[in-house]
């Protein structure tokens, strides 16, 4: 299973989002540090879930990283995150 699909699965499982988009933006970073010719090095996550209500932005981002797991984050160079708490 590709990294993008693993991220989607883990985020759906933990947060039951009403909206989720995981975009592989690796090609936009061609030639930059951490870029991988196979892709899957830079991701942008947009997620909406009531899970994030009342959590600080830092806590929200920590929850995303914890859900993705260290095993996956070690394979990824960069992740940007947009969260909408419902």
C-alpha positions in Angstrom: 0.0 0.0 0.0 1.4 3.4 -0.9 2.1 6.0 1.8 -0.8 8.3 0.7 -3.3 5.5 1.1 -1.8 4.5 4.5 -2.2 8.1 5.7 -5.8 8.2 4.5 -6.6 4.9 6.3 -5.1 6.0 9.6 -6.7 9.4 9.6 -10.1 8.0 8.7 -9.8 5.4 11.4 -8.9 7.8 14.2 -10.8 11.0 13.4 -13.8 9.9 11.3 -13.5 13.1 9.3 -16.4 14.7 7.5 -13.8 15.9 4.9 -10.3 14.5 4.2 -7.9 15.3 1.4 -4.3 14.0 1.3 -2.3 15.5 -1.5 1.1 14.2 -2.6 2.9 17.5 -3.3 6.3 15.8 -3.9 6.7 16.9 -7.5 6.3 20.6 -6.4 9.5 20.1 -4.4 11.6 18.6 -7.1 15.3 19.2 -6.4 14.7 20.4 -2.9 16.0 18.7 0.3 14.2 15.5 1.0 12.7 15.1 -2.5 12.4 11.6 -3.7 12.1 10.8 -7.4 9.5 8.1 -6.6 7.3 10.8 -4.9 5.6 10.4 -1.6 8.1 12.7 0.2 5.9 15.8 0.7 2.2 15.7 1.7 -0.5 18.3 2.4 -3.4 17.2 4.6 -6.7 18.9 4.8 -9.1 17.5 7.4 -12.4 18.4 9.1 -13.5 16.5 12.2 -15.2 17.3 15.5 -12.4 15.4 17.2 -10.3 18.6 17.1 -12.9 20.8 18.9 -11.3 22.5 21.9 -7.8 21.4 21.1 -5.0 23.9 20.6 -3.4 24.0 17.2 -0.3 22.3 18.6 -2.3 19.5 20.1 -4.3 19.0 16.8 -1.1 18.6 14.9 0.3 16.2 17.5 -2.8 14.1 17.1 -2.3 14.0 13.4 1.3 12.9 13.7 0.4 10.3 16.3 -2.3 8.9 14.1 0.1 8.6 11.1 2.6 6.8 13.3 6.3 7.1 13.6 6.8 4.3 11.0 5.2 6.4 8.3 6.5 9.9 9.4 10.1 8.5 9.2 9.5 7.9 5.5 8.1 11.4 4.8 10.2 14.5 4.5 7.4 17.1 5.1 3.8 17.3 6.0 1.7 20.5 6.0 -1.7 20.4 7.7 -4.9 22.3 7.6 -7.5 21.4 10.2 -11.1 22.5 10.5 -12.8 21.5 13.8 -16.5 21.2 13.4 
